[in-house]
Amino acid sequence: MLADKVVLVTGGSGSIGAAVCRCCAQYGASVAFTYHSGEERASALAKELEPLGCRTLFAKVDGCNAEEVAAFVARVEQELERVDVLVNNLGATQVMPFALIDEADWDEMMAVNLKSLFLFSKASVRGMIRRRSGAIVNLGSIAGTRMVEVPVHYATAKAGVMGFTTSLAKELSRYGIRVNAVVPGLIEGGIGDNVSERQLAEYQKYCSLGRPGQPNEVAELVAFLASERASYINAQSFTIDGGL
């Protein structure tokens, strides 16, 4: 499904990011990924991908630093020849009530969840525009689309992912580049680990499937949207939440 494609995944050492890397590699892609912390997890993931026969490249990158982002994308283009697919997975949250959020907290959530999205996309689309082909998949959250109990600054940033996706899809469509979003509900691992037992019970009560999702379930949807099987899908946001 992704044979001969080069996929760049931001935040690749996290729960969903690692699942996306594995899934894309299993479908034949070469995989580049970034991490911000957790060097051991990143190295272990790269070794895990080796038996799949894919070319792999990874590095620690500050997703809010334009120079570091541009340098890594340039390295991917040099060593793996191009970026066919960008998966903007990098994100973070803070468990904090609105009354206690200060300006620095707000700025951090906007930077990690939105500025990084902008920087990686800008650096990657230049090559896609030259080749007049490519796909971008952005990871959102139901926090940005539903009335759920989540930190306000995180929900605001994730809502911004939807606007970014539709607007960029319109602009890049003239170059044959598709932009879509995957909007997960509660997923085990990563940010899902911040959920209390009460919140988990409430989610399972209203989720028609009665459980949180698995990272590999999200990864399969991402891989599909990245592939040519989704060639007529653009500017869409796909919710994967078990049916709330």
ZAFI-859586 format. One line per 10 residues: number of its first residue (from 1); for each residue x, y negated, z negated of N, C-alpha, C, CB. Coordinates in nm, 2 decimals. Atoms other than C-alpha are relative to their C-alpha. Glycine has a CB too. Layout:
BEGIN
NUM) X Y Z X Y Z X Y Z X Y Z  ... $
//
This chain:
BEGIN
1) 0.08 0.12 0.00 0.00 0.00 0.00 0.09 -0.13 0.00 -0.09 0.00 -0.12  -0.09 0.11 0.01 0.29 -0.23 -0.07 0.14 0.03 0.06 0.02 -0.06 -0.14  -0.13 -0.04 -0.06 0.57 -0.06 0.13 0.06 -0.11 0.07 -0.02 0.12 0.09  -0.09 0.10 -0.06 0.85 -0.29 0.24 -0.04 -0.14 -0.05 -0.02 0.01 0.15  0.03 0.13 0.05 0.70 -0.58 0.04 0.09 -0.03 -0.12 -0.15 -0.01 -0.05  -0.08 0.05 0.11 0.90 -0.79 -0.21 -0.10 -0.07 -0.10 0.12 -0.09 0.04  0.09 0.05 0.09 0.70 -0.87 -0.52 0.07 -0.07 -0.12 -0.10 0.11 -0.06  -0.06 0.07 0.11 0.80 -1.13 -0.78 -0.11 -0.02 -0.11 0.05 -0.14 0.04  0.09 0.01 0.11 0.63 -1.10 -1.12 0.06 -0.08 -0.11 -0.03 0.15 -0.05  -0.05 0.08 0.11 0.67 -1.37 -1.38 -0.05 0.06 -0.13 -0.05 -0.15 0.01 $
11) 0.03 -0.07 0.12 0.67 -1.25 -1.74 -0.01 0.15 0.01 -0.13 -0.06 -0.05  0.00 -0.15 -0.03 0.75 -0.90 -1.63 0.02 0.09 -0.11 0.09 0.03 0.11  -0.03 -0.09 0.11 0.86 -0.77 -1.96 -0.12 0.02 -0.10 0.12 -0.04 -0.08  0.12 -0.01 0.09 0.52 -0.82 -2.13 -0.09 0.12 0.04 -0.08 -0.13 0.01  0.09 -0.12 -0.01 0.24 -0.56 -2.15 -0.06 0.01 0.14 -0.11 0.00 -0.10  0.06 0.00 -0.14 0.05 -0.66 -1.83 0.11 -0.01 0.11 -0.11 -0.11 0.01  -0.11 0.02 -0.10 0.36 -0.78 -1.65 0.07 0.13 0.03 0.09 -0.11 -0.05  -0.07 -0.13 -0.02 0.54 -0.45 -1.70 -0.08 0.10 0.08 0.05 0.06 -0.13  0.09 -0.09 -0.07 0.24 -0.26 -1.58 -0.01 -0.04 0.15 -0.14 0.00 -0.06  0.00 0.04 -0.13 0.22 -0.47 -1.27 0.13 0.04 0.08 -0.02 -0.16 0.01 $
21) -0.13 -0.04 -0.06 0.59 -0.41 -1.20 0.00 0.15 0.04 0.12 -0.03 -0.09  0.01 -0.15 -0.03 0.54 -0.03 -1.23 -0.09 0.03 0.11 -0.04 0.07 -0.13  0.10 -0.03 -0.10 0.23 -0.03 -1.02 0.05 -0.04 0.14 -0.13 -0.07 -0.03  -0.04 0.05 -0.13 0.38 -0.23 -0.74 0.12 0.09 0.05 0.05 -0.15 -0.01  -0.11 -0.09 -0.04 0.70 -0.01 -0.74 -0.06 0.13 0.04 0.09 0.01 -0.12  0.06 -0.13 -0.04 0.48 0.30 -0.72 -0.06 -0.01 0.13 -0.10 0.04 -0.11  0.06 0.01 -0.13 0.32 0.16 -0.42 0.10 -0.04 0.11 -0.11 -0.11 0.00  -0.10 0.01 -0.10 0.65 0.11 -0.25 0.07 -0.14 0.01 -0.05 0.03 0.13  -0.05 0.14 -0.01 0.74 -0.26 -0.32 0.14 0.00 -0.07 -0.09 -0.10 -0.07  -0.12 0.04 0.07 1.08 -0.40 -0.42 -0.05 -0.10 -0.11 0.11 -0.06 0.09 $
31) 0.05 0.08 0.11 1.03 -0.58 -0.76 0.10 -0.08 -0.06 -0.06 0.10 -0.10  -0.08 0.10 0.08 1.18 -0.89 -0.91 -0.09 -0.05 -0.11 0.05 -0.12 0.09  0.08 0.05 0.11 1.07 -1.00 -1.25 0.08 -0.09 -0.09 -0.07 0.11 -0.07  -0.07 0.09 0.10 1.15 -1.26 -1.51 -0.05 0.04 -0.14 -0.03 -0.15 0.03  0.03 -0.01 0.14 1.15 -1.25 -1.89 0.05 -0.12 -0.07 0.05 0.14 -0.06  -0.04 0.11 0.09 1.18 -1.51 -2.16 0.07 0.04 -0.12 -0.12 -0.09 -0.03  -0.06 -0.07 0.12 1.26 -1.29 -2.46 -0.02 0.15 0.02 -0.06 -0.05 -0.13  0.02 -0.14 -0.02 1.29 -0.92 -2.50 0.09 0.06 0.10 -0.14 0.04 0.03  -0.09 -0.05 -0.10 1.60 -0.84 -2.30 0.01 0.15 0.00 0.14 -0.06 -0.03  0.00 -0.15 0.00 1.60 -0.48 -2.41 -0.12 0.06 0.07 0.00 0.05 -0.15 $
41) 0.12 -0.05 -0.07 1.24 -0.43 -2.29 0.02 -0.02 0.15 -0.12 -0.08 -0.04  -0.02 0.02 -0.14 1.34 -0.59 -1.96 0.10 0.10 0.07 0.05 -0.15 0.02  -0.09 -0.10 -0.05 1.64 -0.37 -1.91 -0.05 0.14 0.01 0.13 0.00 -0.09  0.07 -0.13 0.00 1.44 -0.06 -2.00 -0.10 0.01 0.11 -0.07 0.02 -0.14  0.09 0.00 -0.11 1.18 -0.16 -1.75 0.07 0.02 0.13 -0.09 -0.12 0.01  -0.08 -0.01 -0.13 1.44 -0.20 -1.47 0.05 0.15 0.02 0.12 -0.09 0.00  -0.05 -0.14 -0.01 1.58 0.15 -1.55 -0.12 0.09 0.03 0.07 0.04 -0.14  0.12 -0.08 -0.03 1.23 0.29 -1.55 -0.04 0.00 0.15 -0.12 -0.05 -0.09  0.04 0.01 -0.14 1.18 0.16 -1.20 0.09 0.07 0.10 -0.02 -0.15 0.04  -0.10 -0.05 -0.09 1.50 0.30 -1.06 -0.04 0.14 0.07 0.13 0.02 -0.08 $
51) 0.03 -0.13 -0.07 1.37 0.66 -1.00 -0.11 -0.01 0.11 -0.05 0.10 -0.11  0.10 0.03 -0.10 1.09 0.51 -0.79 0.06 -0.04 0.13 -0.10 -0.10 -0.05  -0.07 0.03 -0.13 1.35 0.42 -0.53 -0.01 -0.15 0.05 -0.04 0.08 0.10  0.02 0.13 -0.04 1.27 0.05 -0.53 0.12 -0.09 -0.04 -0.13 -0.06 -0.05  -0.10 0.10 0.04 1.51 -0.24 -0.53 -0.05 -0.09 -0.11 0.05 -0.09 0.12  0.05 0.08 0.12 1.49 -0.43 -0.86 0.10 -0.11 -0.03 -0.02 0.10 -0.12  -0.08 0.12 0.05 1.61 -0.77 -0.98 -0.07 -0.06 -0.11 0.02 -0.09 0.12  0.07 0.07 0.11 1.54 -0.93 -1.31 0.10 -0.10 -0.07 -0.06 0.10 -0.10  -0.08 0.10 0.06 1.66 -1.23 -1.51 -0.08 -0.07 -0.11 0.07 -0.10 0.10  0.06 0.09 0.10 1.59 -1.44 -1.82 -0.02 -0.14 0.07 0.08 -0.01 -0.13 $
61) 0.03 0.13 -0.07 1.42 -1.75 -1.68 -0.10 -0.08 -0.09 -0.06 0.02 0.14  0.09 0.09 0.07 1.26 -2.05 -1.86 -0.10 -0.04 0.11 0.07 -0.12 -0.07  0.09 0.03 -0.10 0.94 -2.08 -1.66 -0.05 -0.14 0.00 -0.12 0.09 -0.02  0.03 0.14 0.00 0.90 -2.44 -1.76 0.12 -0.09 0.05 -0.04 -0.04 -0.14  -0.12 0.07 -0.04 1.25 -2.54 -1.63 0.01 0.02 0.16 0.12 0.06 -0.06  0.00 0.00 -0.14 1.23 -2.63 -1.26 0.13 0.05 0.06 -0.03 -0.14 0.06  -0.13 -0.04 -0.06 1.60 -2.57 -1.19 0.02 0.15 -0.02 0.12 -0.07 -0.07  -0.02 -0.15 0.02 1.60 -2.22 -1.35 -0.10 0.08 0.09 -0.03 0.03 -0.14  0.10 -0.06 -0.08 1.28 -2.13 -1.16 0.05 0.01 0.15 -0.14 -0.06 -0.01  -0.04 0.01 -0.14 1.41 -2.25 -0.82 0.13 0.09 0.02 0.04 -0.15 0.03 $
71) -0.12 -0.08 -0.02 1.75 -2.08 -0.88 -0.04 0.15 0.01 0.09 -0.02 -0.12  0.03 -0.14 -0.01 1.59 -1.74 -0.95 -0.08 0.04 0.13 -0.09 0.04 -0.12  0.07 -0.03 -0.13 1.35 -1.76 -0.65 0.10 0.00 0.11 -0.11 -0.11 0.02  -0.10 0.00 -0.11 1.65 -1.85 -0.43 0.09 0.13 -0.01 0.09 -0.12 -0.02  -0.08 -0.12 0.02 1.84 -1.55 -0.58 -0.08 0.12 0.06 0.03 0.03 -0.15  0.09 -0.11 -0.05 1.54 -1.32 -0.50 0.01 0.00 0.15 -0.14 -0.01 -0.05  0.00 0.01 -0.15 1.53 -1.45 -0.14 0.14 0.04 0.06 -0.03 -0.14 0.04  -0.14 -0.03 -0.05 1.91 -1.40 -0.11 0.02 0.15 -0.01 0.10 -0.07 -0.07  -0.03 -0.14 0.02 1.93 -1.05 -0.26 -0.10 0.10 0.05 0.03 0.02 -0.15  0.11 -0.09 -0.05 1.59 -0.90 -0.17 -0.06 -0.05 0.13 -0.10 0.01 -0.11 $
81) 0.03 0.06 -0.13 1.56 -1.12 0.15 -0.12 -0.09 0.01 -0.03 0.12 0.09  0.12 0.08 -0.01 1.22 -1.28 0.07 -0.09 0.02 -0.12 -0.08 0.02 0.13  0.11 -0.02 0.10 0.92 -1.32 -0.16 -0.13 0.02 0.08 -0.01 -0.11 -0.11  0.13 -0.02 -0.07 0.61 -1.16 0.00 -0.12 -0.03 -0.09 0.00 0.14 0.05  0.11 0.01 0.09 0.40 -1.16 -0.31 0.05 -0.06 -0.13 -0.06 0.14 -0.03  -0.03 0.06 0.13 0.41 -1.38 -0.62 -0.12 0.03 -0.10 0.02 -0.16 0.01  0.10 -0.03 0.11 0.23 -1.26 -0.94 0.03 -0.09 -0.11 0.00 0.15 -0.04  -0.02 0.09 0.11 0.20 -1.55 -1.18 -0.07 0.05 -0.13 -0.06 -0.14 0.04  0.05 -0.07 0.12 0.16 -1.35 -1.50 0.04 -0.07 -0.13 0.05 0.14 0.00  -0.05 0.06 0.12 0.36 -1.56 -1.74 -0.10 -0.08 -0.08 0.12 -0.09 0.03 $
91) 0.10 0.07 0.08 0.15 -1.69 -2.03 0.03 0.02 -0.15 -0.14 0.04 0.04  -0.02 -0.01 0.14 0.13 -1.74 -2.40 -0.12 -0.07 -0.07 0.13 -0.07 -0.05  0.11 0.06 0.07 -0.12 -1.83 -2.67 0.05 -0.03 -0.15 -0.12 0.09 -0.01  -0.03 0.02 0.14 -0.12 -1.96 -3.03 -0.14 0.02 -0.07 0.05 -0.15 -0.03  0.13 -0.02 0.08 -0.38 -1.85 -3.29 0.00 -0.12 -0.10 0.00 0.14 -0.08  0.00 0.12 0.08 -0.47 -2.19 -3.43 -0.13 -0.07 0.02 0.12 -0.10 0.05  0.12 0.07 -0.01 -0.79 -2.37 -3.51 0.02 -0.14 0.06 -0.07 -0.02 -0.14  -0.01 0.12 -0.07 -0.86 -2.69 -3.31 0.05 -0.12 -0.09 -0.13 -0.04 0.06  -0.04 0.11 0.09 -0.82 -2.92 -3.62 0.14 0.00 -0.03 -0.08 0.01 -0.13  -0.14 -0.01 0.04 -0.47 -2.80 -3.67 0.10 -0.01 0.13 0.03 0.13 -0.07 $
101) -0.08 0.01 -0.12 -0.35 -2.83 -3.31 0.06 -0.14 0.01 -0.08 0.03 0.13  -0.06 0.13 -0.01 -0.10 -3.11 -3.27 0.04 -0.02 0.15 0.11 -0.02 -0.09  -0.04 0.04 -0.14 0.03 -3.28 -2.95 0.10 0.10 0.05 0.05 -0.14 0.01  -0.10 -0.09 -0.05 0.33 -3.05 -2.93 -0.05 0.14 0.03 0.11 0.02 -0.11  0.06 -0.13 -0.03 0.12 -2.74 -2.95 -0.08 0.00 0.13 -0.10 0.04 -0.11  0.08 0.02 -0.12 -0.11 -2.87 -2.68 0.10 0.00 0.13 -0.08 -0.13 0.00  -0.10 0.01 -0.11 0.19 -2.96 -2.45 0.06 0.14 0.03 0.11 -0.10 -0.03  -0.06 -0.13 -0.02 0.34 -2.61 -2.51 -0.09 0.09 0.08 0.04 0.06 -0.13  0.09 -0.09 -0.07 0.03 -2.43 -2.40 -0.02 -0.04 0.15 -0.14 0.00 -0.07  0.01 0.05 -0.14 -0.01 -2.65 -2.09 0.13 0.04 0.08 -0.02 -0.15 0.01 $
111) -0.13 -0.03 -0.07 0.36 -2.59 -2.00 0.01 0.14 0.03 0.11 -0.05 -0.08  -0.03 -0.14 -0.02 0.38 -2.22 -2.05 -0.11 0.06 0.10 -0.01 0.08 -0.13  0.11 -0.06 -0.08 0.04 -2.14 -1.89 -0.03 -0.07 0.13 -0.13 0.00 -0.08  0.04 0.07 -0.12 0.01 -2.41 -1.62 0.13 -0.05 0.07 -0.09 -0.11 -0.03  -0.12 0.06 -0.07 0.35 -2.58 -1.55 0.08 0.11 0.06 0.09 -0.08 -0.10  -0.08 -0.11 -0.05 0.52 -2.24 -1.50 -0.07 0.05 0.13 0.01 0.11 -0.10  0.08 -0.04 -0.12 0.24 -2.15 -1.25 0.03 -0.09 0.12 -0.15 -0.01 -0.04  -0.03 0.10 -0.10 0.31 -2.47 -1.06 0.14 0.02 0.06 -0.02 -0.14 -0.05  -0.14 0.00 -0.04 0.69 -2.43 -1.06 0.03 0.13 0.08 0.09 0.00 -0.12  -0.03 -0.13 -0.07 0.70 -2.06 -0.95 -0.07 0.00 0.14 -0.04 0.12 -0.08 $
121) 0.07 0.00 -0.13 0.44 -2.12 -0.68 0.06 -0.09 0.10 -0.15 -0.04 -0.02  -0.07 0.09 -0.09 0.61 -2.42 -0.54 0.13 0.05 0.06 0.03 -0.14 -0.07  -0.12 -0.05 -0.05 0.94 -2.25 -0.52 -0.02 0.12 0.09 0.09 0.05 -0.12  0.02 -0.12 -0.08 0.80 -1.93 -0.37 -0.07 -0.03 0.14 -0.08 0.10 -0.07  0.08 0.01 -0.12 0.56 -2.07 -0.11 0.08 -0.06 0.12 -0.12 -0.10 -0.02  -0.08 0.05 -0.11 0.83 -2.24 0.10 0.03 0.10 0.10 0.12 -0.08 -0.05  -0.04 -0.11 -0.08 0.95 -1.91 0.23 -0.13 0.06 0.07 0.07 0.10 -0.07  0.13 -0.05 -0.06 0.59 -1.79 0.28 -0.05 -0.08 0.11 -0.10 0.01 -0.12  0.05 0.09 -0.11 0.50 -2.10 0.48 0.09 0.02 0.13 0.01 -0.14 -0.05  -0.08 -0.02 -0.12 0.80 -2.04 0.71 -0.03 0.13 0.07 0.15 0.00 -0.05 $
131) 0.03 -0.13 -0.06 0.70 -1.68 0.76 -0.15 0.01 0.04 0.03 0.11 -0.09  0.14 0.01 -0.02 0.33 -1.78 0.77 -0.07 0.13 -0.04 -0.03 -0.02 0.15  0.07 -0.12 0.06 0.23 -1.49 0.55 0.04 0.00 -0.15 0.05 0.13 0.07  -0.03 -0.01 0.14 0.22 -1.41 0.18 -0.13 0.01 -0.08 0.09 -0.12 -0.05  0.11 -0.01 0.09 0.00 -1.36 -0.12 0.04 -0.04 -0.14 -0.06 0.15 -0.01  -0.03 0.04 0.14 -0.02 -1.51 -0.47 -0.12 0.05 -0.08 0.01 -0.16 -0.01  0.10 -0.05 0.10 -0.21 -1.35 -0.76 0.03 -0.07 -0.13 0.00 0.15 -0.01  -0.02 0.06 0.13 -0.26 -1.56 -1.07 -0.08 0.07 -0.10 -0.05 -0.15 0.01  0.07 -0.07 0.11 -0.35 -1.41 -1.40 -0.06 -0.11 -0.09 0.10 0.08 -0.09  0.07 0.09 0.09 -0.62 -1.60 -1.58 -0.05 0.07 -0.13 -0.13 -0.06 0.07 $
141) 0.05 -0.07 0.12 -0.83 -1.50 -1.88 -0.15 -0.04 -0.01 0.08 -0.04 -0.13  0.14 0.04 0.03 -1.20 -1.49 -1.98 -0.01 -0.11 -0.10 -0.08 0.13 -0.05  -0.01 0.11 0.09 -1.09 -1.74 -2.24 -0.03 -0.13 0.08 0.13 -0.01 -0.07  0.02 0.12 -0.08 -1.11 -2.00 -1.96 -0.13 0.00 0.07 0.11 -0.01 0.10  0.13 -0.01 -0.08 -1.45 -1.89 -1.82 -0.12 0.03 -0.09 0.01 0.10 0.11  0.11 -0.04 0.09 -1.66 -1.77 -2.12 0.01 -0.07 -0.13 0.00 0.16 -0.02  0.00 0.06 0.14 -1.77 -1.90 -2.46 0.04 0.11 -0.10 -0.14 -0.06 -0.03  -0.05 -0.10 0.09 -1.55 -1.67 -2.67 0.09 -0.07 -0.10 0.08 0.11 0.08  -0.07 0.05 0.11 -1.36 -1.72 -2.99 0.15 0.01 0.03 -0.03 0.08 -0.13  -0.14 0.01 -0.03 -1.02 -1.83 -2.87 0.05 -0.14 -0.02 0.03 0.04 0.15 $
151) -0.06 0.13 0.02 -0.78 -2.12 -2.93 -0.04 -0.10 0.12 0.15 0.00 -0.02  0.04 0.09 -0.10 -0.90 -2.43 -2.75 0.10 -0.04 0.11 -0.05 -0.13 -0.06  -0.10 0.04 -0.10 -0.57 -2.53 -2.59 0.03 0.11 0.10 0.12 -0.05 -0.07  -0.02 -0.11 -0.08 -0.52 -2.18 -2.46 -0.12 0.02 0.11 0.01 0.13 -0.08  0.12 -0.01 -0.09 -0.88 -2.17 -2.31 0.01 -0.11 0.10 -0.13 -0.01 -0.08  -0.01 0.11 -0.09 -0.82 -2.51 -2.15 0.10 0.03 0.11 0.03 -0.13 -0.07  -0.10 -0.03 -0.10 -0.50 -2.39 -1.98 -0.04 0.11 0.09 0.13 0.04 -0.07  0.05 -0.11 -0.08 -0.66 -2.07 -1.86 -0.11 -0.05 0.10 -0.04 0.12 -0.08  0.10 0.06 -0.09 -0.95 -2.27 -1.71 0.07 -0.07 0.11 -0.09 -0.09 -0.08  -0.08 0.07 -0.10 -0.69 -2.47 -1.52 0.05 0.10 0.11 0.11 -0.07 -0.06 $
161) -0.05 -0.10 -0.10 -0.57 -2.14 -1.35 -0.10 0.01 0.11 0.02 0.13 -0.07  0.11 -0.01 -0.10 -0.91 -2.12 -1.18 0.00 -0.11 0.11 -0.13 0.01 -0.06  0.00 0.12 -0.09 -0.89 -2.47 -1.03 0.13 0.01 0.09 0.00 -0.13 -0.08  -0.12 -0.02 -0.07 -0.53 -2.41 -0.93 -0.01 0.10 0.11 0.12 0.03 -0.09  0.01 -0.11 -0.10 -0.62 -2.09 -0.75 -0.08 -0.04 0.12 -0.06 0.12 -0.07  0.09 0.03 -0.11 -0.91 -2.22 -0.54 0.06 -0.12 0.08 -0.13 -0.04 -0.05  -0.05 0.11 -0.08 -0.74 -2.55 -0.44 0.12 0.05 0.08 0.04 -0.11 -0.10  -0.12 -0.05 -0.07 -0.41 -2.38 -0.35 -0.04 0.09 0.11 0.10 0.07 -0.10  0.04 -0.09 -0.10 -0.59 -2.11 -0.16 -0.05 -0.08 0.13 -0.12 0.09 -0.05  0.05 0.08 -0.11 -0.76 -2.38 0.06 0.12 -0.06 0.07 -0.09 -0.11 -0.05 $
171) -0.12 0.07 -0.07 -0.43 -2.56 0.13 0.09 0.09 0.07 0.08 -0.08 -0.11  -0.09 -0.10 -0.06 -0.23 -2.25 0.21 -0.06 0.09 0.10 0.07 0.08 -0.11  0.07 -0.09 -0.09 -0.49 -2.07 0.41 0.05 -0.03 0.15 -0.15 -0.01 -0.01  -0.05 0.03 -0.14 -0.36 -2.25 0.73 0.13 0.07 0.03 0.01 -0.15 0.01  -0.12 -0.07 -0.03 -0.04 -2.06 0.69 -0.01 0.15 -0.02 0.11 -0.06 -0.10  0.02 -0.14 0.02 -0.19 -1.72 0.64 0.03 0.05 -0.14 0.08 0.07 0.10  -0.03 -0.04 0.13 -0.12 -1.72 0.27 -0.13 0.01 -0.09 0.10 -0.10 -0.07  0.12 -0.01 0.09 -0.39 -1.59 0.03 0.04 -0.02 -0.14 -0.06 0.15 0.02  -0.02 0.03 0.14 -0.43 -1.70 -0.33 -0.13 0.05 -0.07 0.03 -0.15 -0.02  0.11 -0.05 0.08 -0.65 -1.51 -0.57 0.04 0.01 -0.15 -0.05 0.14 0.05 $
181) -0.02 -0.01 0.15 -0.69 -1.47 -0.95 -0.06 0.12 -0.05 -0.05 -0.13 -0.07  0.05 -0.11 0.08 -0.74 -1.18 -1.18 -0.02 -0.05 -0.14 0.10 0.13 0.00  0.04 0.06 0.13 -0.93 -1.27 -1.50 -0.03 0.12 -0.10 -0.12 -0.09 0.02  0.02 -0.11 0.09 -0.88 -1.00 -1.77 -0.08 -0.04 -0.12 0.13 0.06 -0.04  0.06 0.01 0.13 -1.09 -0.96 -2.08 0.10 0.05 -0.10 -0.14 0.08 -0.01  -0.09 -0.05 0.10 -0.95 -0.80 -2.39 0.08 0.12 0.05 -0.08 0.03 -0.13  -0.09 -0.11 -0.05 -0.65 -0.59 -2.29 0.09 0.04 -0.11 0.08 -0.05 0.13  -0.09 -0.05 0.11 -0.45 -0.37 -2.53 0.15 -0.05 0.03 -0.01 0.15 -0.01  -0.14 0.04 -0.01 -0.10 -0.50 -2.59 0.01 -0.15 0.03 0.07 0.08 0.11  -0.01 0.14 -0.03 0.04 -0.85 -2.55 -0.08 -0.09 -0.08 -0.02 -0.03 0.15 $
191) 0.09 0.09 0.07 -0.20 -1.13 -2.63 -0.11 0.07 -0.08 -0.06 -0.10 0.10  0.10 -0.07 0.06 -0.45 -0.87 -2.72 0.03 0.05 -0.14 -0.04 0.12 0.08  -0.04 -0.04 0.14 -0.25 -0.78 -3.03 -0.03 -0.11 -0.10 0.15 0.03 0.00  0.04 0.11 0.09 -0.35 -1.12 -3.18 -0.14 0.01 -0.05 0.03 -0.13 0.06  0.14 -0.01 0.03 -0.71 -1.01 -3.20 -0.02 0.07 -0.13 -0.08 0.07 0.11  0.03 -0.06 0.13 -0.85 -0.94 -3.55 -0.09 0.13 0.02 -0.06 -0.10 -0.09  0.09 -0.11 -0.01 -1.04 -0.62 -3.63 -0.14 -0.04 0.02 0.01 0.08 -0.13  0.13 0.06 -0.02 -1.35 -0.83 -3.65 -0.03 -0.03 0.14 -0.03 -0.12 -0.09  0.02 0.04 -0.14 -1.30 -0.97 -3.31 0.00 0.12 0.10 0.11 -0.10 0.04  0.00 -0.12 -0.09 -1.22 -0.63 -3.16 -0.13 0.07 -0.01 0.11 0.09 -0.05 $
201) 0.13 -0.07 0.02 -1.54 -0.48 -3.31 -0.11 -0.08 0.08 -0.03 0.01 -0.15  0.10 0.08 -0.07 -1.74 -0.77 -3.17 0.01 0.02 0.15 0.01 -0.15 -0.03  -0.02 -0.02 -0.15 -1.59 -0.73 -2.82 -0.05 0.13 0.04 0.15 -0.01 0.03  0.04 -0.13 -0.03 -1.65 -0.36 -2.82 -0.16 0.01 -0.01 0.06 0.10 -0.09  0.14 0.00 0.01 -2.01 -0.42 -2.93 -0.07 -0.05 0.13 -0.05 -0.08 -0.12  0.06 0.07 -0.12 -2.09 -0.65 -2.63 0.06 0.05 0.13 0.01 -0.14 -0.01  -0.06 -0.05 -0.13 -1.86 -0.48 -2.37 -0.08 0.13 0.04 0.15 0.03 -0.02  0.08 -0.12 -0.04 -2.07 -0.23 -2.17 0.08 0.13 0.00 -0.06 -0.03 0.14  -0.08 -0.12 0.01 -1.78 0.01 -2.16 0.05 0.03 -0.14 0.12 -0.01 0.10  -0.02 -0.03 0.14 -1.73 -0.02 -2.53 0.15 0.01 -0.04 -0.07 0.12 -0.04 $
211) -0.14 -0.01 0.03 -1.35 -0.06 -2.53 0.08 -0.11 0.06 0.05 0.14 0.05  -0.09 0.09 -0.07 -1.06 -0.29 -2.45 0.06 0.07 0.13 0.11 -0.05 -0.09  -0.06 -0.06 -0.12 -0.89 -0.25 -2.11 0.14 0.04 -0.02 -0.01 -0.10 0.11  -0.14 -0.04 0.00 -0.55 -0.10 -2.04 0.08 -0.08 0.10 0.01 0.15 0.03  -0.08 0.08 -0.10 -0.27 -0.29 -1.87 0.01 0.06 0.14 0.14 -0.01 -0.06  -0.01 -0.06 -0.13 -0.25 -0.04 -1.59 -0.13 -0.02 0.08 0.03 0.15 -0.01  0.12 0.03 -0.07 -0.61 -0.11 -1.50 0.00 -0.14 0.06 -0.12 0.01 -0.10  -0.02 0.14 -0.06 -0.53 -0.48 -1.45 0.10 0.01 0.11 0.04 -0.10 -0.11  -0.11 -0.01 -0.10 -0.22 -0.39 -1.26 -0.05 0.06 0.13 0.11 0.09 -0.05  0.05 -0.06 -0.12 -0.41 -0.18 -1.01 -0.08 -0.10 0.08 -0.10 0.12 -0.03 $
221) 0.08 0.11 -0.07 -0.64 -0.48 -0.93 0.10 -0.10 0.06 -0.09 -0.06 -0.09  -0.10 0.10 -0.05 -0.34 -0.71 -0.89 0.07 0.06 0.12 0.11 -0.03 -0.11  -0.07 -0.07 -0.11 -0.16 -0.46 -0.66 -0.09 0.00 0.13 0.04 0.14 -0.03  0.10 0.00 -0.11 -0.48 -0.43 -0.44 0.00 -0.14 0.06 -0.14 0.04 -0.05  0.01 0.13 -0.05 -0.51 -0.81 -0.41 0.13 -0.05 0.07 -0.04 -0.10 -0.11  -0.13 0.04 -0.06 -0.14 -0.84 -0.32 0.02 0.07 0.13 0.11 0.04 -0.10  -0.03 -0.08 -0.12 -0.17 -0.58 -0.04 -0.09 -0.05 0.11 -0.04 0.14 -0.03  0.07 0.04 -0.12 -0.30 -0.61 0.31 -0.14 0.06 0.00 0.07 0.05 0.12  0.13 -0.06 0.02 -0.60 -0.40 0.20 -0.10 -0.11 -0.04 -0.01 0.11 -0.10  0.08 0.11 0.04 -0.73 -0.73 0.06 0.02 -0.12 0.10 0.04 -0.05 -0.14 $
231) -0.04 0.11 -0.10 -0.65 -0.93 0.38 -0.12 -0.10 0.03 0.03 0.07 0.13  0.11 0.10 -0.02 -1.00 -1.09 0.39 -0.06 -0.05 -0.13 -0.11 0.07 0.08  0.04 0.06 0.13 -1.01 -1.19 0.03 0.09 -0.11 -0.04 0.01 0.11 -0.12  -0.07 0.12 0.03 -0.91 -1.54 -0.06 -0.08 -0.09 -0.09 0.04 -0.07 0.13  0.06 0.10 0.08 -0.98 -1.81 -0.32 -0.10 0.06 -0.10 -0.07 -0.10 0.08  0.10 -0.06 0.09 -1.16 -1.56 -0.55 0.07 0.03 -0.14 -0.04 0.13 0.06  -0.04 -0.03 0.13 -1.14 -1.49 -0.92 -0.07 0.13 -0.04 -0.02 -0.11 -0.10  0.06 -0.12 0.03 -1.20 -1.13 -1.02 0.01 0.03 -0.15 0.07 0.12 0.08  0.01 -0.03 0.15 -1.31 -1.06 -1.38 0.01 0.15 -0.02 -0.13 -0.06 -0.06  -0.01 -0.14 0.04 -1.20 -0.73 -1.53 0.00 0.01 -0.15 0.14 0.06 0.06 $
241) 0.02 0.01 0.14 -1.35 -0.71 -1.87 -0.09 0.11 -0.06 -0.06 -0.13 -0.04  0.08 -0.11 0.04 -1.54 -0.39 -1.89 -0.15 -0.02 0.00 0.04 0.04 -0.14  0.14 0.03 -0.01 -1.87 -0.56 -1.84 -0.06 -0.07 -0.12 -0.08 0.12 0.03  0.05 0.07 0.11 -1.95 -0.83 -2.09 -0.14 -0.06 0.03 0.10 -0.11 -0.05 $
//
